[in-house]
Amino acid sequence: MMTLRSRWMSLLRQHGLLPVLLSSAVAVVMLHLRLEWSGKRSFLFLVWNLFLAWVPYGLALLAGLLHARGKGRWWNLLPLGGAWLLAFPNAPYLLTDFIHLKPRPGVPMWFDAAMLASFAATGWLLGLLSLEVWKRLLEERWGRVVAWGGVLAASVLCGYGIYLGRFERWNSWNVLNRPGSLFEAVLGHLSEPLTYRWLVGTTAVFAALVLLSYLVFEILVPRRRRQERASA
């Protein structure tokens, strides 16, 4: 029988902990080099954004561990799923930090572009890995159709969440500290979406990017795992 520790380690290996740790370390080291190079605190906010990108991944791993231990009942997974759905846009949101890319004295712009790309790639990977966990849980419980429906819904909501964060400056925790104002804003978006300049475009583009990248991810990852099992 697998111990709790062995189950946890198996889950971490299965869902790419080492690659995202390495990618995160590279991103943070590049930021550190930039801070030392420039002597300024520019881009320090990326550390916080990267932490927020880890939150949905951690929630997904916790849900996967509960499921592996036979404790994946709906009353356990539903709160985790809701929290994950609120936090999920934080991962691909890092891509939008390219908005801060511009010539700055002391550091070449190509270095800033590479640094932002490292944070964006890490966030995107964390998002895909967390989405994979929930897709598998849905598929095991309700089948492929429901699971892919969940992926589609999560992609659309992610695109909308990125719009809320980038253009209207809402945060995931505003569900707790400003629920009334947030609910009012969402109702306004639903009732008159075309009156908000970037709402439909941002939601559609990022939903499509998340969905397309997950489709590629879904094709490549099982193939790699089959090759690893064949060579073992």
C-alpha positions in Angstrom: 0.0 0.0 0.0 1.3 3.5 -0.9 2.0 5.7 2.0 0.8 9.3 2.1 4.3 10.5 1.4 4.7 8.2 -1.6 1.3 9.2 -3.0 2.2 12.9 -2.6 5.6 12.4 -4.3 4.0 10.5 -7.2 1.4 13.2 -7.6 4.1 15.9 -7.7 6.2 14.0 -10.3 3.1 13.3 -12.4 2.1 17.0 -12.5 5.4 18.6 -13.2 6.6 20.0 -9.9 10.3 19.9 -10.9 9.9 21.8 -14.3 7.8 24.6 -12.7 10.2 24.9 -9.8 13.1 25.2 -12.2 11.2 27.7 -14.4 10.3 29.8 -11.4 13.9 29.8 -10.1 15.1 30.9 -13.5 12.6 33.8 -13.6 13.4 34.9 -10.0 17.2 34.8 -10.7 16.7 36.9 -13.8 14.7 39.4 -11.8 17.5 39.4 -9.1 20.1 40.1 -11.8 18.0 42.9 -13.1 17.6 44.5 -9.7 21.3 44.3 -9.1 22.1 45.6 -12.5 19.8 48.6 -12.5 19.9 49.4 -8.8 16.1 50.0 -9.0 13.1 48.1 -7.8 11.4 48.0 -11.2 9.5 44.7 -11.9 9.6 43.6 -8.2 5.8 43.1 -8.5 6.5 40.0 -10.7 7.4 38.1 -7.5 3.9 38.6 -6.1 2.3 37.8 -9.5 4.3 34.6 -9.7 3.2 33.6 -6.2 -0.4 34.2 -7.2 0.2 31.9 -10.2 1.3 29.1 -7.9 -2.0 29.3 -5.9 -4.2 27.5 -8.5 -1.5 24.9 -9.0 -1.3 24.2 -5.2 -5.1 24.0 -5.0 -5.2 21.5 -7.9 -2.5 19.4 -6.3 -4.4 19.3 -3.0 -7.5 18.2 -4.8 -5.5 15.5 -6.6 -4.1 14.3 -3.3 -7.6 14.1 -1.7 -8.8 12.1 -4.7 -5.8 9.8 -4.6 -6.5 9.1 -0.9 -10.1 8.3 -1.6 -11.4 11.5 0.1 -12.4 13.3 -3.1 -16.0 13.7 -2.1 -18.0 16.6 -3.6 -18.1 18.5 -0.3 -14.3 18.4 -0.2 -13.7 19.2 -3.9 -16.4 21.8 -4.4 -14.8 24.5 -2.2 -11.4 23.7 -3.7 -12.8 23.8 -7.2 -14.4 27.2 -6.5 -11.2 28.6 -5.0 -9.2 27.2 -7.9 -11.6 28.8 -10.5 -11.2 32.2 -8.8 -7.4 31.9 -8.7 -6.9 30.2 -12.1 -6.7 33.5 -14.1 -3.7 34.6 -12.0 -1.5 32.0 -13.8 -1.9 33.1 -17.5 -2.3 36.7 -16.3 1.5 36.9 -16.2 1.5 37.1 -19.9 -0.2 40.5 -19.7 2.8 41.9 -17.8 4.4 42.5 -21.2 2.4 45.7 -21.1 5.3 47.0 -18.8 7.9 46.4 -21.5 9.5 49.6 -22.6 13.0 51.1 -22.9 14.5 51.8 -19.5 17.9 53.3 -18.6 20.6 51.0 -17.5 19.2 47.6 -18.7 18.7 46.6 -22.3 15.1 46.0 -23.4 16.0 42.5 -24.7 16.9 41.4 -21.2 13.6 42.7 -19.8 11.8 40.9 -22.6 13.5 37.6 -21.8 12.8 38.1 -18.1 9.1 38.8 -18.7 8.9 35.8 -21.0 10.3 33.6 -18.3 7.7 34.7 -15.8 4.9 34.5 -18.4 6.0 30.9 -19.5 6.1 29.8 -15.9 2.6 31.2 -15.2 1.2 29.7 -18.3 2.7 26.2 -17.4 1.3 26.4 -13.9 -2.1 27.2 -15.3 -2.0 24.3 -17.7 -0.8 21.8 -15.1 -3.5 22.8 -12.7 -6.2 22.6 -15.4 -5.0 19.1 -16.2 -5.6 18.0 -12.7 -9.2 19.2 -12.7 -9.8 17.8 -16.2 -8.7 14.4 -15.1 -10.9 14.5 -11.9 -13.9 15.5 -14.0 -13.2 12.8 -16.6 -12.9 10.0 -14.0 -16.1 11.0 -12.3 -18.4 12.2 -15.2 -16.7 11.3 -18.5 -14.8 13.0 -21.3 -17.7 15.2 -22.5 -18.2 16.8 -19.1 -14.5 17.1 -18.6 -13.9 19.0 -21.9 -17.0 21.1 -21.1 -15.2 22.0 -17.8 -12.0 22.9 -19.7 -14.0 25.1 -22.1 -15.9 26.9 -19.3 -12.7 27.4 -17.3 -11.0 28.8 -20.4 -13.8 31.4 -20.9 -13.9 32.3 -17.3 -10.1 32.6 -17.3 -10.2 35.1 -20.2 -12.9 37.1 -18.4 -10.8 37.0 -15.2 -7.8 38.4 -17.1 -10.0 41.2 -18.3 -11.2 42.0 -14.8 -7.6 42.0 -13.5 -5.8 43.9 -16.3 -8.4 46.5 -17.3 -10.6 46.9 -14.2 -8.0 46.0 -11.6 -10.1 43.5 -9.7 -8.3 40.8 -7.7 -9.3 37.3 -6.7 -9.6 38.2 -3.0 -12.2 40.9 -3.9 -14.7 38.1 -3.8 -14.2 38.1 0.0 -13.6 41.8 0.8 -15.7 43.5 -1.9 -18.3 41.0 -3.0 -21.1 43.4 -3.6 -19.1 45.8 -5.8 -17.6 42.9 -7.8 -21.0 41.3 -8.3 -22.4 44.6 -9.5 -19.6 45.0 -12.0 -20.1 41.4 -13.3 -23.8 42.1 -13.8 -23.0 45.2 -15.7 -20.7 43.2 -18.0 -23.3 40.5 -18.6 -26.1 43.0 -19.3 -24.2 45.3 -21.7 -20.9 43.6 -22.7 -20.4 45.7 -25.9 -20.3 48.9 -23.9 -17.0 47.9 -22.3 -14.2 48.5 -24.8 -11.9 45.5 -24.2 -14.3 43.1 -22.5 -15.3 40.8 -25.4 -12.0 40.9 -27.2 -9.8 40.2 -24.2 -12.1 37.4 -22.9 -12.3 35.7 -26.4 -8.6 36.0 -27.2 -7.3 34.7 -23.8 -10.0 32.0 -23.7 -8.9 30.8 -27.1 -5.2 30.9 -26.2 -5.8 28.9 -23.0 -8.0 26.3 -24.8 -5.6 25.9 -27.7 -2.5 25.6 -25.5 -4.3 23.0 -23.4 -5.2 21.0 -26.5 -1.5 20.9 -27.5 -0.6 20.1 -23.9 -3.1 17.3 -23.8 -1.7 15.8 -27.0 2.0 16.0 -26.1 2.0 15.0 -22.4 0.3 11.6 -22.8 2.6 10.8 -25.7 5.7 11.6 -23.6 4.5 9.5 -20.7 3.8 6.5 -23.0 7.4 6.8 -24.4 8.8 6.9 -20.9 6.8 3.8 -19.9 8.0 2.0 -23.1 11.6 2.8 -22.4 11.4 1.9 -18.7 
